[in-house]
């Protein structure tokens, strides 16, 4: 069996609620070695974060928390502190591991966001920060504006999967390319791939966001490789993200224990550089 990449997997929590299923999913993820969670203030108005907090308190589990805030209409440097405190209160922690701006406002100078984020580190509310759905050029500018505080800038989260996003899934949502990954690595940022499963596209759930002939060909190649390896196209697609030469974290979300097991099995599914190139281009 190939080396596990479970350390590159985050459990997405957008669909989790305060119910009996959430602890079971979290237990399964944790028992298999998962140690990172993808959170956001907008997920069910905070219900998912509060459910995560209840599970953390009941189990004593130590998880890496990537929490997003400042989604429109709250995408403002003046509101960063409030959004950080909302996430901390929902989860019930003194400090978030990483707080990520959920959207960019290109009308705001990056220096203002830099100052607001660094202030949260200095007051001990967050340990590091990142951005989500930001253009790469604005991200480079933000890193430059941070100066000596750039070491606290640790993560970047745009869409990335075997299927390329051809239409924004939500207003303001952005993707990243394999070429972007090298730029992010040079900046010292860990790429986090949201919708790494392309919203079920590889399970034959079609969506306008990934409706293209190129993606259809990639899906067929994933299905072919899955048949050869005795697995599923979904697992192949997750492994594609996990096995990138640049360390990429894959956010995977589900409310099904069966589907979660499938995603987790992808952590031990080997893919060579040749496999990656073939899946991309044939």
C-alpha positions as CSV (number, residue, x, y, z in Angstrom):
1,X,0.0,0.0,0.0
2,X,1.3,3.5,-0.9
3,X,2.1,6.1,1.7
4,X,-1.0,7.8,3.2
5,X,-1.7,11.4,2.4
6,X,-4.4,11.8,5.1
7,X,-2.4,14.7,6.5
8,X,-3.3,16.6,3.3
9,X,-7.1,16.1,3.8
10,X,-9.5,18.5,5.4
11,X,-13.1,17.6,6.3
12,X,-15.4,20.2,4.8
13,X,-18.2,21.1,7.2
14,X,-20.6,23.1,5.0
15,X,-23.2,20.4,5.2
16,X,-22.7,19.4,8.9
17,X,-25.4,20.3,11.3
18,X,-26.2,19.9,15.0
19,X,-27.5,16.3,14.7
20,X,-26.6,12.7,15.4
21,X,-24.8,12.2,12.1
22,X,-22.1,14.9,12.6
23,X,-20.3,13.3,15.6
24,X,-20.2,10.0,13.7
25,X,-18.6,11.6,10.6
26,X,-16.1,13.5,12.8
27,X,-15.3,10.3,14.7
28,X,-14.7,8.4,11.5
29,X,-12.5,11.1,10.1
30,X,-10.5,11.4,13.3
31,X,-10.1,7.6,13.7
32,X,-8.6,7.3,10.3
33,X,-6.0,10.0,11.1
34,X,-7.8,13.2,9.8
35,X,-6.7,16.2,11.8
36,X,-7.9,19.3,9.9
37,X,-11.3,20.9,9.5
38,X,-12.6,23.5,7.1
39,X,-15.1,25.9,8.8
40,X,-16.8,29.1,7.8
41,X,-19.1,31.6,9.6
42,X,-21.6,31.4,6.7
43,X,-22.1,27.6,7.0
44,X,-25.6,27.3,8.2
45,X,-25.3,30.6,10.0
46,X,-22.8,29.2,12.4
47,X,-24.6,25.9,13.2
48,X,-22.0,23.8,11.7
49,X,-19.2,25.5,13.7
50,X,-21.2,25.1,16.9
51,X,-21.7,21.4,16.2
52,X,-17.9,21.1,15.6
53,X,-17.3,22.9,18.9
54,X,-19.6,20.5,20.8
55,X,-17.8,17.5,19.3
56,X,-14.4,18.9,20.2
57,X,-15.4,19.5,23.8
58,X,-17.0,16.0,24.1
59,X,-14.0,14.2,22.7
60,X,-11.0,16.3,23.6
61,X,-9.8,15.9,20.0
62,X,-7.1,18.3,18.8
63,X,-7.8,19.4,15.3
64,X,-6.3,22.0,13.0
65,X,-9.0,24.6,12.4
66,X,-9.2,26.6,9.2
67,X,-12.0,29.1,9.7
68,X,-13.3,31.5,7.1
69,X,-15.0,34.8,7.7
70,X,-15.7,38.2,6.1
71,X,-18.0,36.8,3.4
72,X,-19.9,39.6,1.7
73,X,-21.5,41.7,3.0
74,X,-19.0,41.5,5.8
75,X,-15.9,41.7,3.6
76,X,-14.2,44.7,5.2
77,X,-11.0,45.2,7.2
78,X,-13.1,47.0,9.8
79,X,-15.1,43.8,10.4
80,X,-12.2,41.3,10.6
81,X,-12.1,41.3,14.4
82,X,-15.8,40.7,14.7
83,X,-15.7,37.9,12.2
84,X,-12.7,36.3,14.0
85,X,-14.6,36.6,17.4
86,X,-17.7,35.1,15.9
87,X,-15.8,32.0,14.7
88,X,-14.0,31.7,18.0
89,X,-17.3,31.9,19.9
90,X,-19.1,29.4,17.7
91,X,-16.3,26.8,18.0
92,X,-15.5,27.6,21.6
93,X,-11.8,28.2,21.3
94,X,-9.5,30.9,22.5
95,X,-7.5,31.1,19.2
96,X,-8.1,29.8,15.7
97,X,-5.2,28.1,14.0
98,X,-5.9,29.8,10.7
99,X,-8.5,32.5,9.9
100,X,-9.2,33.1,6.2
101,X,-10.8,35.9,4.4
102,X,-13.7,34.2,2.5
103,X,-13.8,36.8,-0.3
104,X,-11.8,39.7,-1.6
105,X,-13.0,43.3,-2.2
106,X,-10.7,44.6,-4.9
107,X,-11.8,48.2,-4.0
108,X,-9.9,47.9,-0.7
109,X,-6.1,48.4,-0.7
110,X,-4.4,45.1,0.3
111,X,-2.5,47.0,3.0
112,X,-5.7,47.6,5.0
113,X,-6.5,43.9,5.0
114,X,-2.9,43.2,6.0
115,X,-3.1,45.5,9.0
116,X,-6.5,44.0,10.2
117,X,-5.2,40.4,10.0
118,X,-1.9,41.1,11.7
119,X,-3.8,42.8,14.5
120,X,-5.7,39.6,15.2
121,X,-2.4,37.7,15.5
122,X,-1.0,40.2,17.9
123,X,-4.0,40.0,20.2
124,X,-3.7,36.2,20.2
125,X,-7.1,35.5,18.5
126,X,-5.5,33.7,15.6
127,X,-2.2,31.9,15.0
128,X,-2.1,32.5,11.3
129,X,-4.2,33.7,8.4
130,X,-5.0,33.2,4.7
131,X,-7.3,34.1,1.9
132,X,-10.0,32.3,-0.1
133,X,-11.3,33.2,-3.5
134,X,-8.7,35.8,-4.0
135,X,-7.0,36.5,-7.4
136,X,-3.3,35.4,-7.4
137,X,-2.0,38.9,-8.2
138,X,-3.8,40.4,-5.2
139,X,-2.5,37.6,-3.0
140,X,1.1,38.3,-4.1
141,X,0.5,42.0,-3.3
142,X,-0.9,41.1,0.1
143,X,2.1,39.0,0.9
144,X,4.4,42.0,-0.1
145,X,2.3,44.4,2.0
146,X,2.8,42.3,5.1
147,X,6.6,42.8,5.1
148,X,8.1,41.1,8.2
149,X,4.7,39.8,9.2
150,X,4.4,37.7,6.1
151,X,5.3,34.6,8.1
152,X,1.8,34.6,9.5
153,X,0.3,34.4,6.0
154,X,0.1,30.6,5.6
155,X,-2.8,29.5,3.4
156,X,-4.6,30.2,0.1
157,X,-7.9,28.5,-0.8
158,X,-9.4,28.5,-4.3
159,X,-11.1,25.8,-6.2
160,X,-8.9,23.1,-7.5
161,X,-9.8,19.6,-8.8
162,X,-9.2,17.3,-11.7
163,X,-12.2,19.0,-13.3
164,X,-11.5,22.7,-14.1
165,X,-14.2,25.1,-13.0
166,X,-15.6,26.8,-16.1
167,X,-18.3,28.9,-14.4
168,X,-18.2,30.3,-10.9
169,X,-20.1,28.1,-8.5
170,X,-21.0,31.1,-6.4
171,X,-20.5,34.8,-7.0
172,X,-16.9,35.7,-6.5
173,X,-15.6,32.1,-6.4
174,X,-12.3,31.5,-8.1
175,X,-10.2,28.6,-9.2
176,X,-6.5,27.9,-9.3
177,X,-4.4,26.1,-11.8
178,X,-1.4,23.7,-11.5
179,X,0.8,26.6,-12.5
180,X,-0.6,28.7,-9.6
181,X,0.6,26.0,-7.2
182,X,4.2,26.7,-7.7
183,X,3.7,30.4,-7.2
184,X,1.9,29.8,-3.9
185,X,4.7,27.4,-2.8
186,X,7.2,30.1,-3.5
187,X,5.2,32.5,-1.3
188,X,5.2,30.0,1.5
189,X,1.4,29.4,1.2
190,X,-0.3,26.1,1.5
191,X,-2.9,25.7,-1.2
192,X,-6.3,24.4,0.0
193,X,-8.6,23.0,-2.7
194,X,-12.2,23.7,-2.0
195,X,-14.7,21.5,-3.9
196,X,-11.8,19.1,-4.6
197,X,-14.5,16.6,-5.7
198,X,-16.1,19.2,-8.1
199,X,-19.4,18.9,-6.3
200,X,-19.8,15.2,-7.1
201,X,-18.9,15.6,-10.8
202,X,-16.9,12.4,-10.8
203,X,-19.9,10.5,-9.3
204,X,-21.8,11.6,-12.4
205,X,-23.6,14.5,-10.8
206,X,-23.4,17.1,-13.5
207,X,-23.1,20.9,-12.8
208,X,-22.9,23.9,-15.0
209,X,-19.7,24.9,-13.1
210,X,-17.9,21.9,-14.7
211,X,-19.8,21.3,-17.9
212,X,-17.2,21.2,-20.6
213,X,-15.9,18.6,-23.1
214,X,-12.4,18.7,-21.5
215,X,-13.9,17.9,-18.1
216,X,-16.0,15.1,-19.6
217,X,-12.8,13.5,-21.1
218,X,-11.1,13.8,-17.7
219,X,-14.0,12.2,-16.0
220,X,-13.9,9.3,-18.5
221,X,-10.2,8.8,-17.9
222,X,-10.8,8.9,-14.1
223,X,-13.4,6.1,-14.6
224,X,-11.0,4.1,-16.7
225,X,-8.2,4.4,-14.1
226,X,-10.6,3.6,-11.3
227,X,-11.7,0.4,-13.1
228,X,-8.0,-0.6,-13.5
229,X,-7.2,0.1,-9.8
230,X,-10.4,-1.4,-8.4
231,X,-11.7,1.8,-6.9
232,X,-14.0,4.7,-7.9
233,X,-13.6,7.7,-10.1
234,X,-14.3,9.9,-7.1
235,X,-11.4,8.3,-5.2
236,X,-9.2,8.8,-8.3
237,X,-10.2,12.5,-8.4
238,X,-9.4,13.0,-4.7
239,X,-6.1,11.3,-5.1
240,X,-5.3,13.5,-8.0
241,X,-5.4,16.5,-5.7
242,X,-3.6,14.8,-2.8
243,X,-0.7,13.5,-5.0
244,X,0.2,16.8,-6.6
245,X,4.0,17.5,-6.5
246,X,3.2,20.7,-4.5
247,X,1.6,19.9,-1.1
248,X,-2.1,20.7,-1.6
249,X,-4.7,20.2,1.0
250,X,-8.0,18.7,-0.3
251,X,-11.2,19.8,1.4
252,X,-13.8,17.0,1.1
253,X,-17.3,17.3,2.4
254,X,-20.2,14.8,2.8
255,X,-23.0,13.8,5.2
256,X,-22.6,10.1,4.2
257,X,-20.3,7.8,6.2
258,X,-20.1,5.6,3.1
259,X,-18.9,8.4,1.0
260,X,-16.5,9.6,3.6
261,X,-14.9,6.2,3.7
262,X,-14.5,6.4,-0.1
263,X,-12.8,9.8,0.2
264,X,-10.5,8.6,3.0
265,X,-9.5,5.5,1.0
266,X,-8.1,7.9,-1.6
267,X,-5.4,8.9,0.8
268,X,-3.7,5.6,0.1
269,X,-4.4,5.5,-3.6
270,X,-1.1,5.8,-5.5
271,X,-0.8,8.1,-8.5
272,X,2.4,8.6,-10.3
273,X,3.4,11.8,-12.1
274,X,2.6,9.9,-15.3
275,X,-0.9,9.2,-14.0
276,X,-1.5,12.8,-13.2
277,X,-0.4,13.9,-16.7
278,X,-2.6,11.3,-18.3
279,X,-5.7,12.2,-16.2
280,X,-5.2,15.8,-17.3
281,X,-4.5,15.5,-20.9
282,X,-4.7,11.8,-22.0
